[in-house]
């Protein structure tokens, strides 16, 4: 096989600094948070707000999001932790359920905004486009861990997975769909689209949330369908596929309710 006929995977899931072993998974999450906060600050200031508002909200919403993401992951994959519940807190080994993290982070963020006397709809419109950017960067952690990839593929961008990380039924297959890359690119495109829609004032304040939920649900639906990692099932269908379909319906409803005439400030 030509050396350029596949994407390589990192040989390690951490970066050794000699005195400190940094887990790449955690680093990617941290970088995603930093990028999201920076983008949200710029957008909020452009809307007439203050950077400190975003900092204050993030100081509560980010920890809540991490807790929510871990709780969601453990709740939807609880069989993995039977007999070893202590592993449920080992967040550095991977295992964050994005839907749970986003829900918890947004709820706490809105509560903090209200406490500071900030309009929840205004702050949501500023923050929402930054969230898929954080997701895109955070997904790189799955690349370092060689996890959550898709089915076998011989496409030029197939991701090479070491034998130690392959499912037993695919030990004779070397390359798989890089779902971390698919979802990352989808989220970056979604962030750009959300910013464009917000700039054109197509939706009423606060309803950009619905468009993001719809866009995330749509992207996660087809990406999740490609994945071959173990997952909890309901009626033979992966839990996250069911949740993606729920997100599509909820997001579409919120978005349609928020439509307004192009350029309207109402």
Secondary structure as GFF3:
##gff-version 3
##sequence-region A 1 266
A	DSSP	beta_strand	14	16	.	.	.	ID=ss1
A	DSSP	beta_strand	21	23	.	.	.	ID=ss2
A	DSSP	alpha_helix	24	46	.	.	.	ID=ss3
A	DSSP	alpha_helix	51	76	.	.	.	ID=ss4
A	DSSP	three_ten_helix	78	81	.	.	.	ID=ss5
A	DSSP	three_ten_helix	85	89	.	.	.	ID=ss6
A	DSSP	three_ten_helix	91	93	.	.	.	ID=ss7
A	DSSP	alpha_helix	98	115	.	.	.	ID=ss8
A	DSSP	alpha_helix	120	138	.	.	.	ID=ss9
A	DSSP	alpha_helix	140	145	.	.	.	ID=ss10
A	DSSP	beta_strand	159	160	.	.	.	ID=ss11
A	DSSP	three_ten_helix	163	165	.	.	.	ID=ss12
A	DSSP	three_ten_helix	168	170	.	.	.	ID=ss13
A	DSSP	beta_strand	175	176	.	.	.	ID=ss14
A	DSSP	alpha_helix	179	200	.	.	.	ID=ss15
A	DSSP	alpha_helix	208	226	.	.	.	ID=ss16
A	DSSP	beta_strand	233	234	.	.	.	ID=ss17
A	DSSP	beta_strand	237	238	.	.	.	ID=ss18
A	DSSP	alpha_helix	239	257	.	.	.	ID=ss19
###
